[in-house]
Amino acid sequence: MNWTKFFIFYFLVICSGNAQDIIQLKNVNDTILNTKRTLQVSDPLDAVKTMQKLFPGKVYNLSDHNTFISWNCKNCKTTPYTDVNGVEGDQIFPYSRGVATRLLSNLDYTDSKGNQFRLLLFNHSIYDEDGLQTGRFSGGLVGVAKFTKNDKTWQMRSFQPGVAAFGAFAQAPKPKLVEIGEDQYAFTLLHVNGGGGGPFEGVLYLVAGFDGKYQPILEVFNYQLSNVESVKWSSSYTVVNNNTKKHFRDIVIKTNGSFNKAAQANDEFEVSLPAEIATMAKTKKQFNFEIEKHFSFKGKFYKMTEKPIVKFSNVK
């Protein structure tokens, strides 16, 4: 056997395989970001295929359900979008290195008249040769397309490539659909992040269509806290439907948690306690607590309208 030829052949095979493993970018036209685009797809709506019509890059299906579209737009006008992490500044989209777009969620609902709607939400992150998502304090940029069903077709009613970035490691949290008014639907996102070994802080965002675009209209800090020995809390939200408001109904946030002063010795980092329990934590060894906050829509944003109601139990 000619070992020299064998090793040359083997080397070429290995290099060829590695080249195929590298995610390739597809160059697209700047019309990809046109918010006035029209699109019609047949029923049943295939979410991934519809995503590819909106972002016509190459589809990759890697392990662990890692399906995404890889694309690049050299002549697109870039736009800054808020990253709620606030660490690395705004995200400039489309990214100069290219974009990986994934299907974040496929939400459907029906209004009181029987009209069917579909919200496709997308997660944009910076292109990576290995198809990975990295950067602890980099959120996934969320985009949205709204469809309505017309007989046997789905027609896109609105398209917004970017809203804002949420989450960690370039991955936005899964949205949850919520009705905030009569036939008025929005979605919530629980943004959770924190440093290595430190507390994971959760902030609730409500995103709704307002002034012709989807945007965050509610931000609730201290919604969740975990990865701490001495204190923890979690929250839930309720939309108030008392027939006094047709749209943008009031929202009540209830937070339940516990505090144990002795466990502070095991905390690696100091925790900033909510103002509602900070005084009690200075004088008591342990307690459970419930905090209720009331939010109303004021102008363009939800704001807390009443003083929080705080209840303590198991106080020692």
Secondary structure as a PSIPRED ss2 file (coil, helix, strand):
# PSIPRED VFORMAT (PSIPRED V4.0)

   1 M C   1.000  0.000  0.000
   2 N C   1.000  0.000  0.000
   3 W H   0.000  1.000  0.000
   4 T H   0.000  1.000  0.000
   5 K H   0.000  1.000  0.000
   6 F H   0.000  1.000  0.000
   7 F H   0.000  1.000  0.000
   8 I H   0.000  1.000  0.000
   9 F H   0.000  1.000  0.000
  10 Y H   0.000  1.000  0.000
  11 F H   0.000  1.000  0.000
  12 L H   0.000  1.000  0.000
  13 V H   0.000  1.000  0.000
  14 I H   0.000  1.000  0.000
  15 C H   0.000  1.000  0.000
  16 S H   0.000  1.000  0.000
  17 G H   0.000  1.000  0.000
  18 N H   0.000  1.000  0.000
  19 A H   0.000  1.000  0.000
  20 Q H   0.000  1.000  0.000
  21 D H   0.000  1.000  0.000
  22 I C   1.000  0.000  0.000
  23 I C   1.000  0.000  0.000
  24 Q C   1.000  0.000  0.000
  25 L C   1.000  0.000  0.000
  26 K E   0.000  0.000  1.000
  27 N E   0.000  0.000  1.000
  28 V C   1.000  0.000  0.000
  29 N C   1.000  0.000  0.000
  30 D H   0.000  1.000  0.000
  31 T H   0.000  1.000  0.000
  32 I H   0.000  1.000  0.000
  33 L H   0.000  1.000  0.000
  34 N C   1.000  0.000  0.000
  35 T C   1.000  0.000  0.000
  36 K C   1.000  0.000  0.000
  37 R C   1.000  0.000  0.000
  38 T C   1.000  0.000  0.000
  39 L C   1.000  0.000  0.000
  40 Q E   0.000  0.000  1.000
  41 V E   0.000  0.000  1.000
  42 S E   0.000  0.000  1.000
  43 D C   1.000  0.000  0.000
  44 P C   1.000  0.000  0.000
  45 L C   1.000  0.000  0.000
  46 D C   1.000  0.000  0.000
  47 A H   0.000  1.000  0.000
  48 V H   0.000  1.000  0.000
  49 K H   0.000  1.000  0.000
  50 T H   0.000  1.000  0.000
  51 M H   0.000  1.000  0.000
  52 Q H   0.000  1.000  0.000
  53 K H   0.000  1.000  0.000
  54 L H   0.000  1.000  0.000
  55 F C   1.000  0.000  0.000
  56 P C   1.000  0.000  0.000
  57 G C   1.000  0.000  0.000
  58 K E   0.000  0.000  1.000
  59 V E   0.000  0.000  1.000
  60 Y E   0.000  0.000  1.000
  61 N E   0.000  0.000  1.000
  62 L E   0.000  0.000  1.000
  63 S C   1.000  0.000  0.000
  64 D C   1.000  0.000  0.000
  65 H C   1.000  0.000  0.000
  66 N E   0.000  0.000  1.000
  67 T E   0.000  0.000  1.000
  68 F E   0.000  0.000  1.000
  69 I E   0.000  0.000  1.000
  70 S E   0.000  0.000  1.000
  71 W E   0.000  0.000  1.000
  72 N E   0.000  0.000  1.000
  73 C C   1.000  0.000  0.000
  74 K C   1.000  0.000  0.000
  75 N C   1.000  0.000  0.000
  76 C C   1.000  0.000  0.000
  77 K C   1.000  0.000  0.000
  78 T C   1.000  0.000  0.000
  79 T E   0.000  0.000  1.000
  80 P E   0.000  0.000  1.000
  81 Y E   0.000  0.000  1.000
  82 T C   1.000  0.000  0.000
  83 D E   0.000  0.000  1.000
  84 V C   1.000  0.000  0.000
  85 N C   1.000  0.000  0.000
  86 G C   1.000  0.000  0.000
  87 V C   1.000  0.000  0.000
  88 E C   1.000  0.000  0.000
  89 G C   1.000  0.000  0.000
  90 D C   1.000  0.000  0.000
  91 Q E   0.000  0.000  1.000
  92 I E   0.000  0.000  1.000
  93 F E   0.000  0.000  1.000
  94 P C   1.000  0.000  0.000
  95 Y C   1.000  0.000  0.000
  96 S C   1.000  0.000  0.000
  97 R C   1.000  0.000  0.000
  98 G C   1.000  0.000  0.000
  99 V E   0.000  0.000  1.000
 100 A E   0.000  0.000  1.000
 101 T E   0.000  0.000  1.000
 102 R E   0.000  0.000  1.000
 103 L E   0.000  0.000  1.000
 104 L E   0.000  0.000  1.000
 105 S E   0.000  0.000  1.000
 106 N E   0.000  0.000  1.000
 107 L E   0.000  0.000  1.000
 108 D E   0.000  0.000  1.000
 109 Y E   0.000  0.000  1.000
 110 T E   0.000  0.000  1.000
 111 D C   1.000  0.000  0.000
 112 S C   1.000  0.000  0.000
 113 K C   1.000  0.000  0.000
 114 G C   1.000  0.000  0.000
 115 N C   1.000  0.000  0.000
 116 Q E   0.000  0.000  1.000
 117 F E   0.000  0.000  1.000
 118 R E   0.000  0.000  1.000
 119 L E   0.000  0.000  1.000
 120 L E   0.000  0.000  1.000
 121 L E   0.000  0.000  1.000
 122 F E   0.000  0.000  1.000
 123 N E   0.000  0.000  1.000
 124 H E   0.000  0.000  1.000
 125 S E   0.000  0.000  1.000
 126 I E   0.000  0.000  1.000
 127 Y C   1.000  0.000  0.000
 128 D C   1.000  0.000  0.000
 129 E C   1.000  0.000  0.000
 130 D C   1.000  0.000  0.000
 131 G C   1.000  0.000  0.000
 132 L C   1.000  0.000  0.000
 133 Q C   1.000  0.000  0.000
 134 T C   1.000  0.000  0.000
 135 G C   1.000  0.000  0.000
 136 R C   1.000  0.000  0.000
 137 F C   1.000  0.000  0.000
 138 S C   1.000  0.000  0.000
 139 G C   1.000  0.000  0.000
 140 G E   0.000  0.000  1.000
 141 L E   0.000  0.000  1.000
 142 V E   0.000  0.000  1.000
 143 G E   0.000  0.000  1.000
 144 V E   0.000  0.000  1.000
 145 A E   0.000  0.000  1.000
 146 K E   0.000  0.000  1.000
 147 F E   0.000  0.000  1.000
 148 T E   0.000  0.000  1.000
 149 K E   0.000  0.000  1.000
 150 N E   0.000  0.000  1.000
 151 D C   1.000  0.000  0.000
 152 K C   1.000  0.000  0.000
 153 T E   0.000  0.000  1.000
 154 W E   0.000  0.000  1.000
 155 Q E   0.000  0.000  1.000
 156 M E   0.000  0.000  1.000
 157 R E   0.000  0.000  1.000
 158 S E   0.000  0.000  1.000
 159 F E   0.000  0.000  1.000
 160 Q E   0.000  0.000  1.000
 161 P C   1.000  0.000  0.000
 162 G C   1.000  0.000  0.000
 163 V C   1.000  0.000  0.000
 164 A C   1.000  0.000  0.000
 165 A E   0.000  0.000  1.000
 166 F E   0.000  0.000  1.000
 167 G C   1.000  0.000  0.000
 168 A E   0.000  0.000  1.000
 169 F C   1.000  0.000  0.000
 170 A C   1.000  0.000  0.000
 171 Q E   0.000  0.000  1.000
 172 A C   1.000  0.000  0.000
 173 P C   1.000  0.000  0.000
 174 K C   1.000  0.000  0.000
 175 P C   1.000  0.000  0.000
 176 K E   0.000  0.000  1.000
 177 L E   0.000  0.000  1.000
 178 V E   0.000  0.000  1.000
 179 E E   0.000  0.000  1.000
 180 I E   0.000  0.000  1.000
 181 G E   0.000  0.000  1.000
 182 E C   1.000  0.000  0.000
 183 D C   1.000  0.000  0.000
 184 Q E   0.000  0.000  1.000
 185 Y E   0.000  0.000  1.000
 186 A E   0.000  0.000  1.000
 187 F E   0.000  0.000  1.000
 188 T E   0.000  0.000  1.000
 189 L E   0.000  0.000  1.000
 190 L E   0.000  0.000  1.000
 191 H E   0.000  0.000  1.000
 192 V E   0.000  0.000  1.000
 193 N E   0.000  0.000  1.000
 194 G C   1.000  0.000  0.000
 195 G C   1.000  0.000  0.000
 196 G C   1.000  0.000  0.000
 197 G C   1.000  0.000  0.000
 198 G C   1.000  0.000  0.000
 199 P C   1.000  0.000  0.000
 200 F E   0.000  0.000  1.000
 201 E E   0.000  0.000  1.000
 202 G E   0.000  0.000  1.000
 203 V E   0.000  0.000  1.000
 204 L E   0.000  0.000  1.000
 205 Y E   0.000  0.000  1.000
 206 L E   0.000  0.000  1.000
 207 V E   0.000  0.000  1.000
 208 A E   0.000  0.000  1.000
 209 G E   0.000  0.000  1.000
 210 F E   0.000  0.000  1.000
 211 D C   1.000  0.000  0.000
 212 G C   1.000  0.000  0.000
 213 K E   0.000  0.000  1.000
 214 Y E   0.000  0.000  1.000
 215 Q E   0.000  0.000  1.000
 216 P E   0.000  0.000  1.000
 217 I E   0.000  0.000  1.000
 218 L E   0.000  0.000  1.000
 219 E E   0.000  0.000  1.000
 220 V E   0.000  0.000  1.000
 221 F E   0.000  0.000  1.000
 222 N E   0.000  0.000  1.000
 223 Y E   0.000  0.000  1.000
 224 Q E   0.000  0.000  1.000
 225 L E   0.000  0.000  1.000
 226 S E   0.000  0.000  1.000
 227 N C   1.000  0.000  0.000
 228 V C   1.000  0.000  0.000
 229 E C   1.000  0.000  0.000
 230 S C   1.000  0.000  0.000
 231 V E   0.000  0.000  1.000
 232 K E   0.000  0.000  1.000
 233 W E   0.000  0.000  1.000
 234 S E   0.000  0.000  1.000
 235 S E   0.000  0.000  1.000
 236 S E   0.000  0.000  1.000
 237 Y E   0.000  0.000  1.000
 238 T E   0.000  0.000  1.000
 239 V E   0.000  0.000  1.000
 240 V C   1.000  0.000  0.000
 241 N C   1.000  0.000  0.000
 242 N C   1.000  0.000  0.000
 243 N C   1.000  0.000  0.000
 244 T C   1.000  0.000  0.000
 245 K C   1.000  0.000  0.000
 246 K C   1.000  0.000  0.000
 247 H C   1.000  0.000  0.000
 248 F C   1.000  0.000  0.000
 249 R C   1.000  0.000  0.000
 250 D C   1.000  0.000  0.000
 251 I E   0.000  0.000  1.000
 252 V E   0.000  0.000  1.000
 253 I E   0.000  0.000  1.000
 254 K E   0.000  0.000  1.000
 255 T E   0.000  0.000  1.000
 256 N E   0.000  0.000  1.000
 257 G E   0.000  0.000  1.000
 258 S E   0.000  0.000  1.000
 259 F E   0.000  0.000  1.000
 260 N E   0.000  0.000  1.000
 261 K H   0.000  1.000  0.000
 262 A H   0.000  1.000  0.000
 263 A H   0.000  1.000  0.000
 264 Q H   0.000  1.000  0.000
 265 A H   0.000  1.000  0.000
 266 N H   0.000  1.000  0.000
 267 D C   1.000  0.000  0.000
 268 E C   1.000  0.000  0.000
 269 F C   1.000  0.000  0.000
 270 E C   1.000  0.000  0.000
 271 V C   1.000  0.000  0.000
 272 S C   1.000  0.000  0.000
 273 L C   1.000  0.000  0.000
 274 P C   1.000  0.000  0.000
 275 A H   0.000  1.000  0.000
 276 E H   0.000  1.000  0.000
 277 I H   0.000  1.000  0.000
 278 A H   0.000  1.000  0.000
 279 T H   0.000  1.000  0.000
 280 M H   0.000  1.000  0.000
 281 A H   0.000  1.000  0.000
 282 K H   0.000  1.000  0.000
 283 T H   0.000  1.000  0.000
 284 K C   1.000  0.000  0.000
 285 K C   1.000  0.000  0.000
 286 Q E   0.000  0.000  1.000
 287 F E   0.000  0.000  1.000
 288 N E   0.000  0.000  1.000
 289 F E   0.000  0.000  1.000
 290 E E   0.000  0.000  1.000
 291 I E   0.000  0.000  1.000
 292 E E   0.000  0.000  1.000
 293 K E   0.000  0.000  1.000
 294 H E   0.000  0.000  1.000
 295 F E   0.000  0.000  1.000
 296 S E   0.000  0.000  1.000
 297 F E   0.000  0.000  1.000
 298 K E   0.000  0.000  1.000
 299 G C   1.000  0.000  0.000
 300 K C   1.000  0.000  0.000
 301 F E   0.000  0.000  1.000
 302 Y E   0.000  0.000  1.000
 303 K E   0.000  0.000  1.000
 304 M E   0.000  0.000  1.000
 305 T C   1.000  0.000  0.000
 306 E C   1.000  0.000  0.000
 307 K C   1.000  0.000  0.000
 308 P C   1.000  0.000  0.000
 309 I E   0.000  0.000  1.000
 310 V E   0.000  0.000  1.000
 311 K E   0.000  0.000  1.000
 312 F E   0.000  0.000  1.000
 313 S E   0.000  0.000  1.000
 314 N C   1.000  0.000  0.000
 315 V C   1.000  0.000  0.000
 316 K C   1.000  0.000  0.000
